[in-house]
């Protein structure tokens, strides 16, 4: 049965992570680093595409989307600056869930996933994928991490002000993002229903990740990672600019493929004033095995048989 889609306009996402640094080195969003790893260009960060879904999901779910909405996506193909992308949302929910997708102008898929509104969010894209994960046996880069491990900084204090520079991981402010965002929304300024600007959907990952160095989740490196999947779920949202929050992190899964090792981290965001759970975010971050120079040596030291 074919899906009847609501489709947005083709937009040209902007690259804002060319100067991103973590663990003392540039990221895959640097042109030269991407070229050295065999990619055609520096990819635009996956959650950048989330903004294109907001007007469509607002149309389907109304203001409830900002309060109890959940977006869950698996990234399929990278997008480089200059390419055009459109977002698509299933017109009618099935058991409260709609399929979502994004594609380039030539039809190349960018991401696929689900969106829904609570309190019954249904089974999400990332939850389905985690259910299919097999036990890990050959982890090298992530060998020192464990499922159930809590962040060393729990709880971390986080906040995003409009003009706040978000550090080496995200070298820009929300105000600068709004100048280049693919789809703006009236709620991103002081006309929102909640008295403060709403944190744009694509900036939620910035809010939950810019202090990630405090987590203590140390992998072996230096190595290059990229986002493979992401889920953002509001329980009593939205997240607001200029609001104080507390964040707790936990590793909820580890996985591996032929080219990558993946860490699945759940971040819970609580309002600092009353400790109420506002939102959760799941990030599946995949690290490229070929980007770690000591991969084979460490594998041998750990007794891993890479030919298996």
C-alpha positions as CSV (number, residue, x, y, z in Angstrom):
1,X,0.0,0.0,0.0
2,X,1.5,3.3,-1.1
3,X,1.9,6.2,1.4
4,X,0.1,9.4,0.8
5,X,2.6,12.1,1.7
6,X,2.6,15.8,2.7
7,X,5.7,17.2,1.0
8,X,7.6,20.3,1.8
9,X,9.5,22.5,-0.7
10,X,13.1,21.6,-1.8
11,X,15.5,23.5,0.4
12,X,19.3,23.9,0.4
13,X,20.6,23.1,3.9
14,X,23.6,25.1,5.1
15,X,26.8,23.7,6.6
16,X,27.7,25.3,9.9
17,X,30.1,22.7,11.3
18,X,33.2,23.2,9.1
19,X,35.2,24.4,12.2
20,X,33.8,21.8,14.6
21,X,36.4,20.2,16.9
22,X,36.2,17.4,19.4
23,X,38.9,15.4,21.1
24,X,41.4,17.9,19.8
25,X,40.8,17.3,16.1
26,X,38.5,18.5,13.3
27,X,35.4,16.4,12.5
28,X,34.0,14.8,9.4
29,X,32.3,18.1,8.7
30,X,35.6,19.5,7.6
31,X,36.1,19.3,3.8
32,X,39.7,18.0,4.0
33,X,38.9,15.5,6.7
34,X,35.9,14.2,4.7
35,X,38.0,13.9,1.6
36,X,40.8,12.0,3.4
37,X,38.1,9.5,4.6
38,X,36.9,9.0,1.0
39,X,33.7,11.1,1.1
40,X,32.7,13.3,-1.8
41,X,32.4,16.3,0.6
42,X,31.8,17.3,4.2
43,X,28.4,16.1,5.2
44,X,25.8,18.4,6.7
45,X,24.9,17.2,10.2
46,X,21.8,15.0,10.2
47,X,19.5,16.9,12.6
48,X,19.8,19.9,10.3
49,X,17.1,18.2,8.2
50,X,14.7,18.1,11.2
51,X,13.7,21.7,10.7
52,X,12.1,20.9,7.4
53,X,9.7,18.5,9.1
54,X,8.4,21.0,11.7
55,X,5.8,22.8,9.6
56,X,4.5,19.5,8.2
57,X,4.3,17.9,11.7
58,X,2.6,21.0,13.1
59,X,0.0,20.7,10.3
60,X,-0.6,17.0,11.2
61,X,-0.5,17.2,15.0
62,X,-1.1,20.9,15.8
63,X,0.5,22.6,18.9
64,X,0.6,19.2,20.6
65,X,3.7,18.5,18.4
66,X,5.7,21.0,20.4
67,X,4.5,19.7,23.8
68,X,4.6,15.9,23.4
69,X,6.0,15.3,19.9
70,X,8.5,12.6,19.0
71,X,10.7,12.4,15.9
72,X,12.8,9.3,15.3
73,X,15.1,9.0,12.3
74,X,17.7,6.7,10.7
75,X,20.1,8.6,8.5
76,X,20.6,6.9,5.1
77,X,22.8,9.1,2.9
78,X,24.9,12.2,3.5
79,X,24.0,15.6,2.1
80,X,26.7,18.2,1.2
81,X,26.1,21.9,0.9
82,X,24.6,22.8,-2.5
83,X,22.3,19.8,-2.6
84,X,18.6,20.2,-2.3
85,X,16.4,18.2,0.1
86,X,12.7,18.0,0.8
87,X,10.9,16.5,3.8
88,X,7.8,14.3,3.6
89,X,5.3,13.3,6.2
90,X,2.6,10.7,6.0
91,X,-0.8,12.6,5.9
92,X,-2.7,10.3,8.2
93,X,-1.4,8.6,11.4
94,X,-1.7,4.9,11.8
95,X,-2.1,4.1,15.5
96,X,-0.9,7.6,16.2
97,X,2.3,7.2,14.2
98,X,3.2,8.7,10.8
99,X,6.1,7.7,8.6
100,X,8.6,10.4,7.7
101,X,11.2,10.6,5.0
102,X,13.6,13.1,3.3
103,X,15.1,12.9,-0.2
104,X,17.4,14.8,-2.5
105,X,16.1,16.2,-5.8
106,X,17.3,13.1,-7.7
107,X,15.4,10.8,-5.4
108,X,18.3,9.7,-3.2
109,X,17.0,8.9,0.3
110,X,18.4,11.1,3.1
111,X,16.6,9.7,6.1
112,X,13.6,7.6,7.1
113,X,11.7,7.3,10.3
114,X,8.6,7.9,12.4
115,X,6.9,10.8,14.2
116,X,4.1,10.7,16.8
117,X,2.6,12.5,19.7
118,X,2.3,11.2,23.3
119,X,1.3,10.0,25.7
120,X,1.2,6.8,23.6
121,X,4.1,7.4,21.1
122,X,3.8,4.0,19.4
123,X,6.9,2.1,18.4
124,X,9.5,4.4,17.0
125,X,12.1,3.9,14.2
126,X,15.0,3.8,16.6
127,X,13.2,1.5,19.1
128,X,12.6,-0.9,16.2
129,X,16.2,-0.8,15.2
130,X,17.5,-1.3,18.8
131,X,15.2,-4.4,19.1
132,X,17.1,-5.9,16.2
133,X,20.6,-5.3,17.5
134,X,22.8,-8.4,18.0
135,X,25.2,-8.8,20.9
136,X,28.6,-7.2,20.3
137,X,31.8,-9.3,20.2
138,X,34.5,-7.3,18.4
139,X,34.4,-3.8,19.8
140,X,37.7,-2.1,19.8
141,X,37.2,1.7,19.7
142,X,34.3,1.3,22.2
143,X,35.8,-1.6,24.1
144,X,36.0,0.5,27.4
145,X,32.3,1.4,27.4
146,X,29.4,-0.6,28.9
147,X,25.7,-0.7,28.4
148,X,24.0,0.9,31.4
149,X,27.0,3.2,32.1
150,X,25.9,6.5,33.5
151,X,27.4,9.9,32.6
152,X,30.2,11.0,35.0
153,X,28.7,14.5,35.0
154,X,25.2,13.5,35.9
155,X,23.3,15.7,36.3
156,X,24.9,18.3,34.0
157,X,23.6,21.9,34.0
158,X,22.7,23.0,30.5
159,X,21.1,26.1,29.0
160,X,20.9,27.8,25.6
161,X,20.6,31.6,25.4
162,X,19.8,33.2,22.0
163,X,23.3,34.6,21.5
164,X,25.3,31.9,23.4
165,X,28.2,30.5,21.5
166,X,27.9,26.7,22.0
167,X,31.6,25.9,22.0
168,X,34.0,23.9,19.9
169,X,31.5,21.1,19.2
170,X,28.9,23.6,17.9
171,X,30.8,26.8,16.9
172,X,27.7,29.1,16.5
173,X,24.8,30.5,18.5
174,X,21.0,29.9,18.1
175,X,20.7,33.4,16.7
176,X,23.3,32.5,14.0
177,X,21.4,29.3,13.2
178,X,18.2,31.1,12.8
179,X,19.8,33.2,10.1
180,X,20.5,30.1,8.0
181,X,17.8,27.6,9.1
182,X,16.1,25.8,6.2
183,X,12.6,26.3,7.8
184,X,11.9,29.0,10.4
185,X,8.9,29.0,12.6
186,X,7.1,31.8,14.6
187,X,7.6,29.9,17.8
188,X,11.4,30.3,17.5
189,X,11.1,33.9,18.7
190,X,9.2,35.6,21.5
191,X,5.8,35.1,19.9
192,X,5.7,31.5,21.1
193,X,2.9,30.3,23.4
194,X,5.3,29.6,26.2
195,X,6.7,33.1,26.8
196,X,10.2,32.3,25.6
197,X,11.5,31.2,22.2
198,X,11.3,27.5,21.5
199,X,14.6,25.7,20.9
200,X,14.4,24.7,17.2
201,X,14.1,21.0,16.7
202,X,17.5,20.7,15.0
203,X,19.1,22.6,17.9
204,X,17.9,20.1,20.5
205,X,20.9,17.9,19.7
206,X,23.1,20.9,20.3
207,X,21.6,21.5,23.7
208,X,22.0,17.9,24.7
209,X,25.5,17.4,23.1
210,X,27.6,20.5,23.7
211,X,28.5,19.4,27.2
212,X,29.1,15.8,26.2
213,X,32.8,16.1,27.2
214,X,31.6,15.9,30.8
215,X,30.1,12.4,30.3
216,X,33.2,10.4,30.8
217,X,32.2,8.1,27.9
218,X,35.8,7.8,26.6
219,X,36.3,5.8,23.4
220,X,39.7,5.1,21.9
221,X,41.0,7.5,19.4
222,X,41.4,9.9,17.8
223,X,38.7,8.6,15.5
224,X,36.0,10.2,13.4
225,X,32.3,9.7,14.1
226,X,29.0,10.6,12.5
227,X,25.4,10.5,13.5
228,X,23.6,7.3,12.3
229,X,20.3,7.8,14.0
230,X,18.5,10.2,16.3
231,X,15.3,10.4,18.3
232,X,13.9,13.4,20.2
233,X,10.8,12.9,22.4
234,X,9.0,15.7,24.3
235,X,7.1,14.8,27.5
236,X,6.2,18.2,28.7
237,X,7.8,20.5,26.2
238,X,8.9,22.4,24.4
239,X,12.5,23.1,25.4
240,X,13.0,26.9,25.7
241,X,15.7,29.4,25.0
242,X,16.9,31.0,28.2
243,X,15.7,28.2,30.5
244,X,17.9,26.2,32.9
245,X,17.9,22.4,32.6
246,X,19.5,19.4,34.1
247,X,20.7,16.5,31.9
248,X,21.5,12.9,32.7
249,X,23.2,10.5,30.2
250,X,23.2,6.8,29.9
251,X,24.6,4.3,27.4
252,X,21.6,2.1,26.4
253,X,23.2,0.1,23.5
254,X,26.5,-0.7,21.8
255,X,26.6,-2.1,18.3
256,X,28.9,-2.8,15.4
257,X,28.9,-3.2,11.6
258,X,31.6,-3.9,9.0
259,X,32.8,-0.3,8.9
260,X,31.6,1.2,12.2
261,X,31.2,0.8,16.0
262,X,28.2,2.6,17.4
263,X,27.3,4.0,20.8
264,X,23.6,4.6,21.6
265,X,23.2,7.3,24.3
266,X,20.0,8.3,26.0
267,X,19.9,11.9,27.4
268,X,17.1,12.9,29.8
269,X,16.4,16.6,30.2
270,X,14.8,17.9,33.4
271,X,13.6,21.4,34.1
272,X,16.0,22.7,36.8
273,X,13.3,24.6,38.7
274,X,11.0,21.7,39.5
275,X,13.0,18.6,38.3
276,X,10.2,17.6,35.9
277,X,11.2,15.5,32.9
278,X,10.8,17.6,29.8
279,X,12.4,15.6,27.0
280,X,14.6,12.7,26.1
281,X,17.0,12.3,23.2
282,X,18.6,9.2,21.8
283,X,21.8,9.5,19.7
284,X,23.2,6.6,17.7
285,X,26.8,7.9,17.0
286,X,28.8,5.7,14.7
287,X,32.6,5.8,14.7
288,X,34.5,4.8,11.5
289,X,36.9,2.0,12.1
290,X,39.2,3.1,9.3
291,X,39.7,6.5,11.0
292,X,41.4,5.0,14.0
293,X,45.1,4.5,13.2
294,X,45.7,2.0,16.0
295,X,42.6,-0.1,15.3
296,X,44.4,-3.3,14.3
297,X,47.0,-3.0,17.1
298,X,44.4,-2.5,19.7
299,X,42.3,-5.3,18.4
300,X,45.3,-7.7,18.7
301,X,46.0,-6.4,22.3
302,X,42.3,-7.0,23.2
303,X,42.4,-10.5,21.7
304,X,39.9,-9.7,18.9
305,X,40.0,-11.8,15.8
306,X,39.1,-9.4,13.0
307,X,39.0,-12.2,10.5
308,X,36.0,-13.8,12.3
